[in-house]
Amino acid sequence: MARVPLCAGLLAGAGLLVIHAVPAKADTLREALALAYETNPTLEAARAQQRATDESVPIARAQGLPSVNAQAAYTEFVKPSPNSFTAPARAVQATADLGVPIYSGGAVKNRIKAAKNRVDAGQAELRGTESSLFSQVVAAYMDVIQNEAIVGLNRKNVAVLQVNLRATSDRFEIGDLTRTDVAQSQSRLALAESDLQSAEANLAGARETYIQLVGKAPEDLQPPPPLPGLPETPQRAVEIALEDNPDLIAARERVDAAKYDIDVAGAGRLPTVSLFTSGAYNNYLDTLGGATSAQFAQTETTAQVGAQLRVPIFQGGLPAAQRRQAQAQASAALESEIAAERDVIAQVRSAYTAWLAARDLIRSQQIAVDAADLSLEGVRAENSVGNRTILDILNAEQELLNASVRLVQARRNAYVAAFTVLAAIGRAEARDLDLGVERLYDPEINYRRVRGKWFDFDDDPSPVARSTSTVDTPVQDGDIPQQ
């Protein structure tokens, strides 16, 4: 199925939302995701870890390449044997060795293949980390919007109850109401004020979570644009997820790597063949032979070449144990693949069901809000002619508040559940979201850069942190601008 950039879907469905003029210091969901993509430490750490995984390929390949070693030594023979009349007093020695592996029982070949599979698995895991981060950012963004709305609703409710209390007190003073009516109004106001404080605390916590993920404090978050269409059915969503979910792809690649590990372990029982050559230079500094040193060559060079065949006969059961261990680890990888598959299926189905339920709940809660608003208006009118009590008004106001809060929560839950479905089917990554960043991070670039390196001094620059600190961000509170 062709990938559709998220922003294309967002713009296509923009008419579904009431879009307000964006102030100079306003954040959009697209900006929040882009900032997290470029500065979040969890994502940066995952990228660095993947670069470390990339190095497993040249490390595995190095075991099949020639090796050269050299050494030099200067020796003072401070106490020679009294029976040796030609022992030198000092010597300078230098040696060089070259080894060329020819056959290693398939260990090098299979180790390289396993390393490549783990690179592929790591790249898939990096995709999963990215989509997981974006899901968290979307949830945090929607939590701030939700809690700001709930604070506004509770603040409005407190203001209404304060007016109710004053009106009730005035009517009590003229004998139109009883002390019980005043007490009921006071009780509801106190409860509303405590609910407002709880809502403000929740908002402050949501803003801190936003800072943790995005790296800056939220500023006037704008309504999120519509998401592109989800698969028509949960079964279709599962089918897509089984093909494209990054965590499941990573699990499959680890299974393939584990199978190669079995062959690597089995190679310990097979013969190995290598070529070798070595050379040496000795200089006795005119001290060989003592008084008769003129009769001896004071320098010498030697060289050897050859081939070596190593045939393991008995190793105490080590290679068999290593192969059985690799087989058990491959079995564990196979079971982990099934576990990942189960997780993906459960995640897609539950998120899809949650999205459907929240979408239906939005419709029902909108009806509830409209009905509660009309009911409150009617109760107030009936109270003015003596057919309703103050408690009826307070109950109607509470019902309207509760319905409004549930509507806000349903909208948040529907959006987050829909994005969770997109993440689970592998369509909530930077390549899908059109974030507007200058350049997307491509782990394949680093892999291609390092996979063929062989020079021993080909280092990278010293590591530096790429993510941003939040030390200087202000402490968040639960205040919102006056409506």
PyMOL commands that set and color helices and strands:
alter all, ss='L'
color gray80, all
select helices_A, chain A and resi 6-12+14-16+29-39+41-54+56-62+107-173+179-214+234-244+246-269+290-295+318-384+390-424+430-433+443-450
alter helices_A, ss='H'
color red, helices_A
select strands_A, chain A and resi 67-76+90-103+272-283+299-310
alter strands_A, ss='S'
color yellow, strands_A
deselect
rebuild
show_as cartoon
